[in-house]
Amino acid sequence: MSNVTLFSGENIPLEMHKVRMIQKLKLLPIEERKRCIEEAGFNTFLLKNRDVFLDMLTDSGVNAMSENQYAAMMQADDSYAGSETFYRLESVLQDVFGMEYFLPAHQGRACENIISQILVKPGSVALMNYHFTTTKAHITVMGGSVEEIISDEGLKIQSTAPFKGDIDINKLNEAISRLGKDKIAFMRIEAGTNLVGGQPVSMDNMREVSRICRKEGIPLVYDASLLTDNLYFIKIRDEKYKDADIKDITREIASMMDIVYFSGRKLGSARGGGILVSDRELFLKMRELVPLYEGFLTYGGMSVREMEAMAVGIKEAMDMDIVNQTPIFVEALCNELISKGVPVVTPPGGLGCHVDASAFCSHIPQTQYRAGALGASVFISSGVRGMERGTLSEQRNEDGSERLAEMELLRLAIPRRVFTLSQLKYTADRISWLWENRKLIGGLEFVEEPRVLRFFFGRLKPIGNWPELLVKKFREDFGESL
Ligand SMILES: Cc1ncc(COP(=O)(O)O)c(C=O)c1O
């Protein structure tokens, strides 16, 4: 992606790739969109993709692959043990991260399962800048708990801080002296901190956290799923790294960590995952769990075709023209929304544009799932599918009470190389219409509430008849338009 200035003076992000394979899309009339979200229990996860116009649920496993990735899939070596594909992927990862040992796993959460089984004991605490849903679920299942020590700036919706994912070093020191290092299962840094709006972590911060953890003997775990977005921000927001090669930055980050893991559905634009580690003893402990939960050590639950695509994808992820596409598009969508008065997380991060549902739907009580209601109403208004990242995505407290999220966000993910500027413009237009009509949106309540990771397949219903009112107003304003 390059930023190009037009003759008119306007700056536009210009793609440094062309589209050579397409998937046809359908934009259903609003009445049908309403019926679809009703059938999906007002949960965007339960929509059928055939009914979705622009799928901004996630970037996970849905990034566009390159011609080289597809070509590599053809050379996959289908053998249960000792596949050549594994050795190709292993050598790419060793080269990119500079770490010696690689364990394959079927996706990011599988890595979290293995790491948590080895490091979390009942009563122990995992410190982190911020939790991710699956990470927290694996830690709590092992009897541990999560403590978030992100900088205060990270929890402000609007900010000018360049690295909102940074750890608050005072909170880290305080947690170590309060808990004692033996009670701390590990310290986890999440690149491109997902649930606070895809916000990056700075090199200086990681270095300091690493220094403290090494001094105290606390294992330091890096979730590199959103590494590429984070690398982009290090390059453009940290003067010291503006001329650095992103592969060198990656190696420098990895050298500070004890364990690096990733979701290959994000990093590498394929589908899979893996753990990297330098310490042999730790490697051997984790290795035992791979055949138990994933598959033999040379595929770990992944298809060899995906492993080939991932190897190429991770190599390509060291190219700034590829890495910068999502953050530049996120910025473009955020700026378009900001210009129409819609509240979004700032500065724009990676991963997606995050709409502030607390400001958008301040008239809806938090217990009625503002961000979920906003997600359902964005789908009704536009056919665009986003993801709730707020109270619905939280787990209830042990006594059954709601744990209210610190941030109520609707994430509009921008998978890499998938959407066009006109699609972003359409999205911004319909959301700005909804913003003007926001008082029509009402709350949601559960009809079926799963105990674990309820946001994935819980079903809800609207409180009142607000979806009908929304459709009526849309027809008044847009006539016959889709
Ligand atoms: C930061 C982060 N960590 C871990 C995961 C889990 O990865 P997976 O979906 O491959 O299990 C995700 C998935 O979205 C993520 O964003």
The ligand as an SDF file (V2000), in Angstrom:
LIG
                    3D

 16 16  0  0  0  0  0  0  0  0999 V2000
   -4.6930  -11.6700   19.7810 C   0  0  0  0  0  0  0  0  0  0  0  0
   -5.2630  -13.0170   19.5410 C   0  0  0  0  0  0  0  0  0  0  0  0
   -4.7680  -14.0850   20.1870 N   0  0  0  0  0  0  0  0  0  0  0  0
   -5.2510  -15.3110   19.9840 C   0  0  0  0  0  0  0  0  0  0  0  0
   -6.2850  -15.5440   19.1050 C   0  0  0  0  0  0  0  0  0  0  0  0
   -6.8260  -16.9320   18.9250 C   0  0  0  0  0  0  0  0  0  0  0  0
   -6.4590  -17.4200   17.6870 O   0  0  0  0  0  0  0  0  0  0  0  0
   -7.3460  -18.5080   16.8840 P   0  0  0  0  0  0  0  0  0  0  0  0
   -8.6130  -17.8170   16.4650 O   0  0  0  0  0  0  0  0  0  0  0  0
   -6.4850  -18.9140   15.7310 O   0  0  0  0  0  0  0  0  0  0  0  0
   -7.6180  -19.6150   17.8200 O   0  0  0  0  0  0  0  0  0  0  0  0
   -6.8160  -14.4810   18.4020 C   0  0  0  0  0  0  0  0  0  0  0  0
   -7.9180  -14.7070   17.4650 C   0  0  0  0  0  0  0  0  0  0  0  0
   -8.5840  -13.8300   16.9910 O   0  0  0  0  0  0  0  0  0  0  0  0
   -6.2980  -13.1750   18.6290 C   0  0  0  0  0  0  0  0  0  0  0  0
   -6.7890  -12.0980   18.0130 O   0  0  0  0  0  0  0  0  0  0  0  0
  1  2  1  0
  2  3  1  0
  2 15  2  0
  3  4  2  0
  4  5  1  0
  5  6  1  0
  5 12  2  0
  6  7  1  0
  7  8  1  0
  8  9  2  0
  8 10  1  0
  8 11  1  0
 12 13  1  0
 12 15  1  0
 13 14  2  0
 15 16  1  0
M  END
$$$$
